[in-house]
Amino acid sequence: MRIKGKITSWDNDKGFGFISPHDGGKQVFIHVKAFSRRKKQDETNQMVTYSVSKDKDGRVCADKVRRAGDRRAKIWALVNRSKSMIAVFLFFIIVATSALIEKTPFIVLYLYLAASLVTFIIYAMDKSAAKKGAWRTQESTLHLLSLAGGWPGAMVAQQKLRHKSKKQNFRIIFWITVLLNIGIFVWWHTPAGASALRAISTGVMWVVTTVSSWL
């Protein structure tokens, strides 16, 4: 059972304090480790919910403590992640539909899928390198991959791997690459864009056919 209360005293240097239960009763000891989300801050007068537990010496203490608003923040985070996944799904539906009605060649869909897969893998490798302190992939490379059509894979990686999802400067440039790429996709549906896309598709198919014959 979860109990509501207010932290009425807190020692920020030592990382502990006491909760006064909302329904009255004795104060309950709380340690910073009991928080589900730890923050370096003064917790005095913070409204919380918690479970009652006992420490190794058998003393009553608070456990699994959540600040008022933590659940709401978590829900909003889930909603934002869902929005990104829905956006990626809808974009691929649009590209596939465009290919089916012959507005764009199917190779465009395949290239988006391939670029997204490669981008996701590179994001995963970069996160692994960050943890190990190894050589990192340059941010400019990640942006070029997004601009080249890998942004759906980048978006999935940012949400699933929690990588490059908080750095503000990176996020701004990332969204610029997304808008530019979508702009190019929309332009391909104009007469001039369609003509340019046919030329590009013909060139790509020639390269693929030539390489296949060599193999």
C-alpha positions as CSV (number, residue, x, y, z in Angstrom):
1,M,0.0,0.0,0.0
2,R,1.3,3.4,-0.9
3,I,1.1,6.3,1.5
4,K,1.0,10.0,0.9
5,G,3.1,12.4,2.9
6,K,5.3,15.5,2.9
7,I,9.1,15.7,3.5
8,T,9.2,18.0,6.5
9,S,13.0,17.9,7.1
10,W,15.9,17.2,4.7
11,D,19.7,17.2,4.9
12,N,20.9,17.7,1.4
13,D,24.5,17.0,2.2
14,K,23.8,13.7,4.0
15,G,21.0,12.7,1.7
16,F,18.3,11.9,4.2
17,G,15.3,13.3,6.0
18,F,11.9,12.6,7.4
19,I,8.4,12.3,6.0
20,S,5.2,13.4,7.8
21,P,2.4,11.1,6.7
22,H,-0.6,12.9,5.2
23,D,-3.0,11.1,7.6
24,G,-0.9,11.7,10.7
25,G,1.3,9.5,12.7
26,K,5.0,9.2,13.4
27,Q,7.5,10.6,11.0
28,V,9.2,8.1,8.7
29,F,12.9,8.1,7.8
30,I,13.8,8.6,4.1
31,H,17.1,8.1,2.4
32,V,17.9,9.5,-1.0
33,K,18.4,6.0,-2.3
34,A,14.7,5.3,-1.7
35,F,13.7,7.7,-4.5
36,S,12.7,6.1,-7.8
37,R,14.4,9.0,-9.5
38,R,17.3,10.6,-7.7
39,K,18.0,14.3,-7.9
40,K,20.6,16.5,-6.2
41,Q,18.1,19.0,-4.6
42,D,16.5,20.2,-1.4
43,E,13.5,17.9,-0.9
44,T,12.0,19.9,2.0
45,N,8.2,20.4,1.7
46,Q,8.1,18.0,-1.3
47,M,4.9,16.0,-1.5
48,V,5.6,12.3,-2.1
49,T,4.0,8.8,-2.1
50,Y,5.9,5.9,-0.6
51,S,5.8,2.3,0.7
52,V,6.9,1.4,4.2
53,S,9.9,-0.9,4.7
54,K,12.6,-1.6,7.2
55,D,16.3,-1.2,7.0
56,K,19.0,-3.8,7.8
57,D,18.7,-2.9,11.5
58,G,14.9,-3.3,11.5
59,R,14.0,0.4,11.7
60,V,11.0,1.6,9.8
61,C,11.8,3.7,6.7
62,A,10.3,4.9,3.4
63,D,10.9,2.9,0.2
64,K,10.0,3.3,-3.5
65,V,9.5,7.0,-3.0
66,R,7.9,9.0,-5.8
67,R,7.7,12.8,-5.9
68,A,4.4,14.4,-6.8
69,G,4.4,14.8,-10.6
70,D,6.9,12.0,-11.3
71,R,4.2,9.7,-12.6
72,R,2.8,12.5,-14.7
73,A,6.3,13.1,-16.1
74,K,6.7,9.4,-16.9
75,I,3.4,9.3,-18.7
76,W,4.3,12.3,-20.8
77,A,7.6,10.7,-21.6
78,L,5.8,7.6,-22.8
79,V,3.4,9.7,-24.9
80,N,6.3,11.6,-26.5
81,R,8.0,8.3,-27.3
82,S,4.8,7.0,-28.8
83,K,4.4,10.1,-30.9
84,S,7.9,9.5,-32.5
85,M,7.1,5.8,-33.2
86,I,3.7,6.7,-34.7
87,A,5.4,9.4,-36.9
88,V,7.9,6.9,-38.2
89,F,5.2,4.3,-38.9
90,L,3.0,6.8,-40.7
91,F,5.9,8.1,-42.8
92,F,6.6,4.6,-44.0
93,I,2.9,4.0,-44.8
94,I,3.0,7.2,-46.9
95,V,6.2,6.2,-48.7
96,A,4.7,2.7,-49.4
97,T,1.5,4.2,-50.6
98,S,3.3,6.5,-52.9
99,A,5.2,3.6,-54.3
100,L,2.0,1.5,-54.8
101,I,0.2,4.3,-56.7
102,E,3.4,4.7,-58.7
103,K,4.2,8.3,-57.6
104,T,7.7,7.2,-56.5
105,P,9.7,4.0,-57.4
106,F,9.7,1.2,-54.8
107,I,13.5,1.7,-54.6
108,V,12.8,4.8,-52.6
109,L,11.0,2.8,-49.9
110,Y,13.9,0.2,-49.9
111,L,16.5,3.0,-49.6
112,Y,14.6,4.6,-46.6
113,L,14.4,1.2,-44.9
114,A,18.1,0.4,-45.6
115,A,19.2,3.9,-44.5
116,S,17.1,3.7,-41.3
117,L,18.5,0.3,-40.4
118,V,22.1,1.4,-41.0
119,T,21.5,4.6,-38.9
120,F,20.0,2.6,-36.0
121,I,23.0,0.3,-36.0
122,I,25.4,3.2,-36.0
123,Y,23.5,4.9,-33.1
124,A,23.7,1.6,-31.2
125,M,27.5,1.4,-31.8
126,D,28.0,5.0,-30.8
127,K,26.1,4.5,-27.5
128,S,28.2,1.4,-26.8
129,A,31.4,3.3,-27.6
130,A,30.2,6.1,-25.2
131,K,29.9,3.6,-22.4
132,K,33.3,2.1,-23.0
133,G,35.1,5.4,-23.6
134,A,36.0,4.3,-27.1
135,W,36.1,6.1,-30.5
136,R,32.8,7.9,-31.1
137,T,30.9,8.5,-34.3
138,Q,31.0,12.2,-35.2
139,E,27.7,14.1,-34.9
140,S,28.0,15.4,-38.4
141,T,28.0,11.8,-39.7
142,L,24.8,11.1,-37.7
143,H,23.2,14.2,-39.2
144,L,24.3,13.2,-42.7
145,L,22.7,9.8,-42.3
146,S,19.5,11.4,-41.1
147,L,19.5,13.8,-44.1
148,A,20.1,10.9,-46.5
149,G,16.9,9.2,-45.3
150,G,18.0,7.5,-42.1
151,W,16.1,9.8,-39.8
152,P,13.3,7.2,-39.0
153,G,16.0,4.8,-37.8
154,A,17.6,7.7,-35.9
155,M,14.3,8.6,-34.3
156,V,13.7,5.0,-33.2
157,A,17.3,4.8,-31.8
158,Q,16.9,8.0,-29.8
159,Q,13.8,6.7,-28.2
160,K,14.6,3.0,-27.7
161,L,18.3,3.4,-26.9
162,R,17.9,6.8,-25.1
163,H,20.9,8.1,-27.1
164,K,21.2,11.7,-28.4
165,S,17.7,12.4,-27.1
166,K,18.5,15.2,-24.7
167,K,21.4,17.3,-26.2
168,Q,19.5,20.4,-27.4
169,N,22.0,21.5,-30.1
170,F,22.0,18.1,-31.6
171,R,18.2,17.8,-31.5
172,I,17.8,21.1,-33.3
173,I,20.1,20.1,-36.2
174,F,18.5,16.7,-36.3
175,W,15.0,18.1,-36.8
176,I,16.4,20.4,-39.5
177,T,17.7,17.3,-41.4
178,V,14.3,15.6,-40.9
179,L,12.4,18.6,-42.4
180,L,14.9,18.9,-45.3
181,N,14.6,15.2,-46.1
182,I,10.8,15.3,-46.0
183,G,10.9,18.5,-48.1
184,I,12.9,16.6,-50.7
185,F,10.4,13.7,-50.6
186,V,7.5,16.1,-51.2
187,W,9.4,17.8,-54.0
188,W,9.8,14.4,-55.7
189,H,6.0,14.5,-56.2
190,T,6.2,17.6,-58.4
191,P,6.9,17.4,-62.1
192,A,10.5,18.6,-61.8
193,G,11.1,16.4,-58.8
194,A,9.6,13.4,-60.4
195,S,11.9,13.8,-63.5
196,A,14.9,14.1,-61.2
197,L,13.9,11.1,-59.2
198,R,13.5,9.0,-62.4
199,A,17.0,9.9,-63.4
200,I,18.4,9.1,-59.9
201,S,16.4,5.7,-59.8
202,T,17.7,4.8,-63.3
203,G,21.3,5.5,-62.2
204,V,20.9,3.5,-58.9
205,M,19.4,0.5,-60.8
206,W,22.3,0.6,-63.3
207,V,24.8,0.5,-60.4
208,V,23.0,-2.3,-58.7
209,T,22.7,-4.3,-61.9
210,T,26.4,-3.7,-62.8
211,V,27.6,-4.7,-59.3
212,S,25.4,-7.8,-59.4
213,S,26.8,-8.9,-62.7
214,W,30.3,-8.6,-61.3
215,L,29.4,-10.8,-58.3
